[in-house]
Structures are given as C-alpha cells and as structure tokens.
Amino acid sequence: MKRDEIVSMRERYAADGVVHLPNALDAGALADARAAFEWSLANPGRAANQFQGTAGAPGRFYQDLLNPNAVAAYERMLRKSPAADIVATLWDAVDVWFLYEQVFLKDGGESRRTPWHQDSSYLPIEGDRIAVMWISFDPVAAKDSLEFVRGSHRGVLYNGSSFDPADDTAPLYAGSAMPRLPNIEADRSRWDIVSWGVEPGDVIVFHPAMLHGGAPTHGGVRRRTLSLRFFGDDAVFALRPGMNGRGEGEPRSVFEDMSRRLKPGDPFRHPAFLKLRPRA
C-alpha cells in the first residue's frame, strides 16, 4: 500500500477510530510477522492461557500477550516491518514506540464470540497516538471478523469485561466509577457497527479505546492473528483500577513497574518499550 493511500486515511482514522488497509504488508513483511507469531506460540509467557471450545466442543482458543522476552524476539521484524511507518503516517507523527504483542489462535472447533470491550479499560495509557494493528494470517470473512462501534474511541470509557460466559457485560473492576459495558448484542441496530473481511497482507488499525468484539469461530476454521500495539509522543500514563503504585518485591509486569514510578498525566515512557521511529 502506497504512503499517499495511507495519508488519505488520516481523517477517517481520527474520526472513526479504525481503518482497514488492504495489502499493507508485502509477502516478506507478512512472513516475518508470521515467524514472530510462531515464536510466541513456542515460547508462552506468564499471561498465556487456553480455553476449550464452547459447551465442551472440540477446539481451542489460545492467547498470549506482553511476554517480556518478545521484545528481543520481535525486534528484527519490527524494525524491518512497515508497521511503525503505517501508524506514524496515520498519526501524522514522527515518534513511534512498540507497546506489546498479543497472539490469538482459534483452531479446530466452535468458540464463543469475543465480548464487546475496550482495550483501554485494561491499559494505563491515554492519548490520540495509540494504535493496535490487527494482522490475520488466514482469510476472514466480514461476518467472522472483528467488529467495531465507529467513533467510540471518543466516547465513554467503560469498565472492563470480566469475560464471564454467562454475562458479557459483567464488570471486571468491582466498585469502580467506570460505567458497566452496554449490552450491544441485545440491540445491535442502536450502534454504528463496522467490520471488514480481510486477506493475509491486510491490516486493521484501531485505537484501543474502541468498543470492539469478535465473531465466534466454527468447526473446520482456523484463525491465527497477531496484534501489535504502538504509541506515540502524546501518550500519557493513566491510573486504572487495581493499580495503586504500592507493591512489594519484583514487579510482575512493566505496567506494574510504571505505576510505582509515574503519576497520572506523566509521559508514558519506560526503558522496556522499544523506540522504532526515529531510530536512535
């Protein structure tokens, strides 16, 4: 995809919070991203977990994220990939840092849909120059793809979903002032929902404050996806429920360490984050 085509998407990204970029990754960049995905499958971190198919059906849903060893394993791919240039162009900015990776594997059977949620509810970061790049290594039809509520990154930040199978809106943070997630599936017509079918090489880029969810998978379908998260120079630290900056011993994550070092509104910076653009 040519740079001027991405430039033409800037206003849409700012207003809608999400864009679909066909053929954004060439064969080499896609192969490098696939190798990073395979590394994550072979080297699970402490956050890795796996769910069985719905109602005891065969199949699995595996995910992992924020592996502290991924930065070193992903660095070569991230520096070669056009991913950082794509988000910098969408932001009309220069500085790009890598936040973290997330991998998803749904394979061999039925799995429930991913409940509507906002990534920002779980992340101690705020700003306009934040992006999630969603890369699928398998073709995905629009009806089976990620769905977004257009423009929701400019609206309310809701309580996180606890991913309770009995109630998709069940809040994660008890006693939080953050409002409970709306039941979007109960009346989808009330919401401006968009989605796209994707082919390998396409990317979907969205702001993490977007309300989004994913369709279920079905028997005989494999879905392998890699999400890469980036931030820019306007990103600031934001305190989320459960983060009080007081902890003992070694922090379990970079975010826990940041909660001990930073106060809300401080620039979102930490030595663990790899700066990709411009390269020092």
Residue pairs with C-beta under 8 A, 6 or more apart in sequence:
1 21
1 22
1 23
1 24
1 86
3 85
3 89
5 21
6 21
6 24
6 86
6 89
6 90
7 89
9 19
9 21
9 90
10 89
10 90
10 91
10 92
12 19
13 19
13 90
13 205
13 207
14 128
15 151
16 150
16 151
16 194
17 148
17 150
17 151
17 152
17 153
17 154
17 206
17 207
17 209
17 210
18 148
18 150
18 194
18 204
18 205
18 206
18 207
18 210
18 212
19 90
19 204
19 205
19 206
20 196
20 198
20 202
20 203
20 204
21 86
21 202
21 203
21 204
21 205
22 199
22 201
22 202
23 201
23 202
24 82
24 86
24 201
24 202
24 203
25 33
25 81
25 82
25 83
25 135
25 201
25 202
25 203
26 201
27 201
28 80
29 80
29 81
29 82
29 83
30 135
30 137
30 200
30 201
32 76
32 77
32 80
32 81
33 77
33 81
33 135
33 137
33 226
34 137
34 226
35 77
36 70
36 73
36 74
36 77
36 101
36 226
37 103
37 137
37 224
37 226
39 70
39 73
39 74
40 64
40 67
40 70
40 73
40 101
40 103
40 226
41 62
41 64
41 103
41 105
43 67
43 69
43 73
44 64
44 67
45 64
45 65
45 66
45 67
45 68
45 69
45 70
46 252
47 64
47 65
47 66
47 67
48 62
48 63
48 64
48 67
49 62
49 63
49 64
50 60
50 61
50 62
50 63
51 60
51 61
51 62
51 111
52 59
52 60
52 61
53 59
53 60
53 61
53 108
53 109
53 110
53 111
54 110
54 111
54 112
54 216
55 110
57 109
57 110
57 219
58 108
58 109
58 219
59 106
59 107
59 108
59 109
59 110
59 111
59 217
59 219
60 105
60 106
60 107
60 108
60 109
60 111
61 104
61 105
61 106
61 111
61 217
62 103
62 104
62 105
62 106
62 107
63 102
63 103
63 104
63 105
64 102
64 103
65 100
65 101
65 102
65 103
66 100
66 101
66 102
66 253
66 254
67 101
68 254
68 272
70 100
70 101
71 98
71 272
71 274
74 98
74 101
75 274
78 84
78 98
78 228
78 274
78 276
79 276
79 279
83 133
83 203
83 228
83 230
84 96
84 98
84 230
84 276
84 277
85 277
86 133
86 203
86 205
87 96
87 131
87 133
87 205
87 230
87 232
88 94
88 95
88 96
88 232
88 277
90 131
90 205
91 128
91 129
91 131
91 232
93 129
93 232
93 233
94 233
94 277
94 278
95 232
95 233
95 275
95 277
95 278
96 230
96 231
96 232
96 275
96 276
96 277
97 230
97 231
97 232
97 273
97 274
97 275
97 276
98 228
98 229
98 230
98 273
98 274
98 275
98 276
99 125
99 130
99 229
99 230
99 231
99 273
100 229
101 226
101 227
101 228
101 229
102 226
102 227
102 229
103 225
103 226
103 227
104 223
104 224
104 225
104 226
104 227
105 222
105 223
105 224
106 217
106 221
106 222
106 223
107 222
107 223
107 224
108 219
108 222
109 217
109 218
109 219
110 216
110 217
110 218
110 219
111 216
111 217
112 165
112 216
113 213
113 214
113 215
113 216
114 213
114 214
115 161
115 163
115 168
115 169
115 181
115 213
116 149
116 161
116 168
116 181
116 182
116 184
116 185
116 211
116 212
116 213
117 158
117 160
117 161
117 181
117 211
117 212
117 213
118 152
118 157
118 158
118 160
118 208
118 209
118 210
118 211
118 212
119 132
119 208
119 209
119 210
120 126
120 157
120 208
120 209
121 157
121 158
121 159
121 160
121 161
121 172
121 178
121 240
122 160
122 172
122 240
123 208
123 238
123 240
123 255
124 237
124 238
124 239
124 240
124 243
124 255
124 258
124 259
125 208
125 231
125 235
125 236
125 237
125 238
125 268
126 235
126 236
126 238
127 231
127 232
127 234
127 235
127 236
127 268
128 207
128 232
128 234
129 231
129 232
129 233
129 234
129 235
130 207
130 208
130 209
130 229
130 230
130 231
130 232
130 235
131 205
131 206
131 207
131 208
131 229
131 230
131 231
132 205
132 206
132 207
132 208
132 227
132 228
132 229
133 203
133 204
133 205
133 227
133 228
133 229
133 230
134 146
134 203
134 204
134 205
134 206
134 225
134 226
134 227
135 203
135 225
135 226
135 227
135 228
136 198
136 200
136 202
136 223
136 224
136 225
137 200
137 224
137 225
137 226
138 200
138 222
138 223
138 224
139 197
139 198
139 199
139 200
140 197
140 198
140 223
141 197
142 195
142 196
142 197
143 195
143 215
144 215
144 217
144 221
144 223
145 195
145 196
145 197
145 198
145 204
145 214
145 215
146 195
146 204
146 212
146 213
146 214
146 215
147 193
147 194
147 195
147 212
147 213
147 214
147 215
148 193
148 194
148 195
148 206
148 210
148 211
148 212
149 184
149 191
149 192
149 193
149 210
149 211
149 212
150 192
150 193
150 194
151 192
152 209
152 210
152 211
153 206
153 207
153 208
153 209
153 210
154 209
156 179
157 178
157 209
158 178
158 179
158 180
158 181
158 182
158 211
159 171
159 172
159 173
159 176
159 178
159 179
159 180
159 181
160 171
160 172
160 173
160 178
161 168
161 169
161 170
161 171
161 172
161 181
162 170
162 171
162 172
164 170
168 181
168 183
168 185
169 180
169 181
169 182
169 183
171 178
171 180
171 181
172 241
173 240
173 241
173 242
175 241
176 241
178 241
184 190
184 191
184 193
184 211
184 213
191 211
196 202
196 204
198 204
206 212
208 229
217 223
230 276
231 268
231 273
233 267
235 267
235 268
236 264
236 265
236 266
236 267
236 268
237 258
237 262
237 263
237 264
237 265
237 266
237 267
237 268
238 264
239 245
239 259
239 263
239 264
243 255
243 256
243 259
244 259
245 259
245 260
246 260
247 256
247 259
247 260
251 257
251 260
254 270
254 272
254 273
257 270
257 272
258 268
258 270
261 270
262 268
